[in-house]
């Protein structure tokens, strides 16, 4: 138990359990199999984007363009399938390549040119979404062919596909961070970039790799989101970058880099989705939901700052 208490994700786990207990008392509909499955399905896309964001924040960076990259990959893939007749699997491959390409572009500017990640991804926030609208003429594309209906609404052993894709992605990301040299370099860069450089870590290459991972996972999130919506457009994942950052912070990953857990980000995404789901069940307005999420994020950052100051002392 002492070891569990020291985990970065422990606070998020306690918050999820506590909120679940409160909502189960406040609403008889919350603690049902259908609603809990719905919460996890809705959390899947945010969780994927939070996973992508975790890699970046662990290096003390930030990626404000995850929602726009998701929209770009999804919009172009949908346009290729429905307007140009491209094979769906080829379109999925194109979406993934778009995510990788954008990640390489961002990573190059940040790691090799030296532009701060905030500036590069803030520009990408409008650049990639604008490109998504321009490439599709601003129109929605609906009625996606197979295998998208199965990805969005199919099940394996009774588990919805979006949840399975999310869990599989998290297992891979957790393995990369905990059991590979690249993962150790990510933590080292966020903890002390100068020290990491002195021990021979290629800071530029590893930093670029982080943004490539982020872009690839964003494209994967686009595929899941398209399947759930049965459509694609430049409006996909609007403002999702804020929820992704919030999930990472709530999951215990430090904004200052070098400390955090990929599983904490998953718990943070579930926590945000639970807050929204519970407020919907209690018929609380969307505006108050926005206020609640914002207040929770500020509190989480405040706690992170206090914890960092104590560690430094």
C-alpha positions in Angstrom: 0.0 0.0 0.0 2.9 2.4 0.7 4.2 1.7 -2.8 0.8 2.4 -4.3 0.4 5.6 -2.3 3.6 6.9 -3.9 2.5 6.3 -7.4 1.7 9.5 -9.5 -1.6 8.0 -10.5 -2.8 7.2 -7.0 -4.6 10.6 -6.6 -6.5 10.1 -9.9 -7.5 6.6 -8.8 -8.9 7.9 -5.5 -10.8 10.7 -7.3 -12.3 8.3 -9.8 -13.5 5.9 -7.0 -14.8 8.8 -4.8 -16.6 10.5 -7.7 -18.1 7.1 -8.7 -19.5 6.6 -5.2 -20.9 10.1 -5.1 -22.6 9.8 -8.5 -24.0 6.3 -7.7 -25.8 7.8 -4.8 -26.8 11.0 -6.6 -28.2 9.1 -9.6 -29.6 5.6 -9.9 -28.6 5.4 -13.5 -24.9 6.0 -13.1 -23.8 2.6 -11.7 -25.3 0.5 -14.5 -23.4 -1.6 -17.0 -24.7 0.4 -19.9 -23.8 3.8 -18.5 -20.3 2.6 -17.3 -19.6 1.2 -20.8 -20.8 4.5 -22.3 -18.4 6.4 -20.0 -15.4 4.3 -21.2 -16.4 4.6 -24.8 -16.7 8.3 -24.6 -13.4 8.5 -22.7 -11.6 6.5 -25.4 -10.8 9.4 -27.8 -9.8 11.8 -25.0 -7.7 9.0 -23.4 -5.8 8.4 -26.7 -5.1 12.2 -27.0 -4.1 12.3 -23.3 -1.7 9.4 -23.9 -0.1 11.3 -26.8 0.1 14.4 -24.7 1.7 12.5 -21.8 4.8 11.8 -23.9 5.2 15.5 -24.7 4.5 16.8 -21.2 7.0 14.3 -19.7 9.7 16.2 -21.7 8.4 19.5 -20.2 6.8 20.4 -23.5 3.2 20.8 -24.6 1.2 20.0 -27.7 -1.7 22.3 -28.3 -2.4 20.9 -31.8 -3.5 17.3 -30.9 -7.2 18.2 -31.7 -6.3 19.8 -35.0 -4.1 16.9 -36.0 -6.9 14.6 -35.2 -9.2 16.7 -37.4 -6.7 16.8 -40.3 -6.1 13.1 -40.3 -9.8 12.3 -40.1 -11.0 14.8 -42.6 -8.6 13.8 -45.3 -9.1 10.1 -44.7 -12.9 10.6 -44.9 -12.6 12.7 -48.1 -10.4 10.1 -49.7 -12.9 7.3 -49.0 -16.2 9.0 -49.8 -15.2 11.5 -52.5 -12.3 9.9 -54.3 -13.2 6.2 -53.8 -10.0 5.2 -52.0 -9.9 1.8 -50.3 -10.8 2.3 -46.5 -7.7 0.5 -45.3 -5.5 2.7 -47.6 -7.3 5.8 -46.2 -6.6 4.6 -42.6 -2.9 4.2 -43.6 -2.9 7.7 -45.0 -4.4 9.1 -41.8 -1.6 7.4 -39.8 1.0 8.8 -42.1 -0.5 12.2 -41.8 -0.2 12.0 -38.0 3.4 10.8 -38.3 4.3 13.6 -40.8 2.8 16.3 -38.7 4.7 14.9 -35.7 7.9 15.0 -37.6 7.3 18.6 -38.7 6.5 19.7 -35.1 9.4 17.8 -33.7 11.9 19.2 -36.2 10.9 22.8 -35.5 11.1 22.2 -31.7 14.1 19.9 -31.5 16.3 21.1 -34.3 15.3 24.7 -35.0 14.7 25.5 -31.4 11.3 27.1 -31.5 9.4 26.6 -28.2 6.8 23.8 -28.3 4.1 26.2 -27.2 4.6 28.4 -30.2 4.9 25.6 -32.8 1.8 23.8 -31.6 -0.2 27.0 -31.0 0.4 27.8 -34.7 -0.5 24.2 -35.6 -3.7 24.6 -33.6 -5.1 26.8 -36.4 -2.8 25.7 -39.3 -3.8 22.0 -39.3 -7.5 22.6 -38.7 -7.5 25.2 -41.4 -5.9 22.7 -43.7 -8.5 20.1 -42.8 -11.3 22.5 -43.8 -9.5 23.6 -47.0 -8.7 20.0 -48.1 -12.4 19.0 -47.8 -14.0 22.2 -48.9 -15.5 22.6 -45.4 -18.0 19.8 -46.0 -18.8 16.9 -43.8 -18.4 13.4 -45.2 -20.9 10.9 -43.7 -21.7 7.2 -44.2 -18.3 5.6 -43.8 -17.7 2.2 -45.3 -16.5 -1.0 -43.5 -14.5 -1.5 -41.3 -15.6 1.8 -39.6 -19.0 0.7 -38.3 -17.3 -2.2 -36.6 -14.6 0.0 -35.2 -17.1 2.4 -33.8 -19.9 0.0 -32.6 -18.6 -3.5 -32.9 -17.6 -5.7 -29.9 -15.2 -8.5 -29.1 -16.1 -10.7 -26.2 -18.7 -8.1 -25.2 -16.1 -5.3 -25.0 -16.7 -2.3 -27.4 -14.0 -1.8 -30.0 -13.2 1.8 -28.9 -12.4 0.5 -25.4 -10.2 -2.3 -26.8 -8.3 0.0 -29.1 -7.8 2.5 -26.2 -6.5 -0.3 -23.9 -4.2 -1.8 -26.5 -2.7 1.6 -27.3 -2.1 2.2 -23.6 -0.5 -1.1 -23.1 1.9 -0.3 -25.9 2.6 3.3 -24.7 3.1 2.0 -21.1 5.6 -0.6 -22.4 7.5 2.1 -24.4 7.8 4.4 -21.4 8.7 1.8 -18.8 10.7 -0.8 -20.7 12.5 0.9 -23.6 15.6 3.1 -23.9 13.4 5.8 -25.6 11.0 5.8 -22.7 13.9 6.3 -20.2 15.2 9.1 -22.4 11.8 10.8 -22.3 11.9 10.9 -18.5 15.5 12.0 -18.4 14.9 14.9 -20.8 12.0 16.2 -18.7 13.9 15.8 -15.4 17.2 17.4 -16.5 17.8 18.1 -20.1 21.3 19.4 -19.6 22.2 16.3 -17.5 20.7 14.0 -20.1 22.8 15.6 -22.8 25.9 15.2 -20.7 25.4 11.4 -20.3 25.1 11.0 -24.0 21.4 11.1 -24.7 20.5 12.5 -28.1 18.1 15.2 -26.9 17.0 16.3 -30.4 16.3 12.9 -31.7 14.4 11.8 -28.6 12.4 15.0 -28.6 11.4 14.6 -32.2 10.4 11.0 -31.5 8.1 12.3 -28.8 6.1 14.4 -31.3 6.1 11.6 -33.8 4.4 9.4 -31.2 2.0 12.2 -30.4 1.0 12.6 -34.1 0.6 8.9 -34.7 -1.7 8.4 -31.6 -3.7 11.5 -32.7 -4.3 9.8 -36.0 -5.4 6.6 -34.2 -7.8 8.7 -32.2 -9.1 10.2 -35.5 -10.0 6.7 -36.8 -11.9 5.9 -33.6 -13.7 9.3 -33.6 -14.7 8.9 -37.2 -16.0 5.5 -36.6 -18.1 6.7 -33.6 -19.5 9.7 -35.5 -19.9 7.8 -38.8 -18.5 11.0 -40.5 -15.5 13.2 -40.8 -15.0 16.9 -41.0 -12.7 19.8 -40.1 -14.7 20.3 -36.9 -13.6 16.9 -35.5 -12.1 17.0 -32.0 -12.8 20.7 -31.5 -11.2 21.8 -28.2 -10.2 18.2 -27.4 -6.6 19.4 -26.7 -7.8 21.1 -23.6 -9.4 18.0 -22.3 -6.3 16.0 -23.1 -4.0 18.4 -21.2 -6.5 18.4 -18.3 -6.5 14.5 -18.2 -2.7 14.4 -18.1 -2.6 16.9 -15.3 -5.3 15.2 -13.3 -3.5 11.9 -13.8 -0.5 13.2 -11.8 1.9 14.0 -14.6 3.9 17.1 -13.8 3.7 20.1 -16.1 7.4 20.6 -15.3 8.3 17.3 -16.9 10.2 14.2 -15.8 7.5 12.7 -13.5 4.2 11.0 -14.4 2.5 7.9 -15.5 0.7 7.0 -18.7 -2.0 5.1 -16.7 -2.6 8.2 -14.7 -3.6 10.0 -17.9 -6.1 7.2 -18.6 -7.6 7.7 -15.2 -7.6 11.5 -15.8 -9.6 11.0 -19.0 -12.0 8.7 -17.3 -12.4 11.2 -14.5 -13.2 14.1 -16.9 -15.7 11.9 -18.7 -17.3 10.8 -15.4 -17.7 14.5 -14.4 -19.5 15.3 -17.6 -21.6 12.1 -17.6 -22.6 12.7 -13.9 -23.6 16.3 -14.6 -25.7 15.2 -17.6 -27.5 12.6 -15.5 -28.1 15.3 -12.9 -29.3 17.7 -15.6 -26.6 20.3 -14.9 -26.0 22.8 -17.7 -23.1 22.5 -20.1 -21.8 25.9 -19.0 -21.5 24.7 -15.4 -19.7 21.6 -16.6 -17.1 23.8 -18.3 -16.7 25.7 -15.1 -16.3 22.5 -13.1 -13.6 21.0 -15.4 -11.7 24.3 -15.4 -11.8 24.5 -11.6 -10.6 20.9 -11.3 -7.7 21.5 -13.7 -6.6 24.7 -11.8 -6.7 22.7 -8.5 -4.7 19.9 -10.0 -2.0 22.3 -11.3 -1.9 24.0 -7.9 -1.3 20.7 -6.2 1.4 19.9 -8.7 3.2 23.2 -7.9 3.0 22.6 -4.2 4.3 19.1 -4.6 7.2 20.3 -6.7 8.2 23.0 -4.2 8.2 20.4 -1.4 10.4 18.1 -3.5 12.8 20.9 -4.2 13.1 21.7 -0.5 
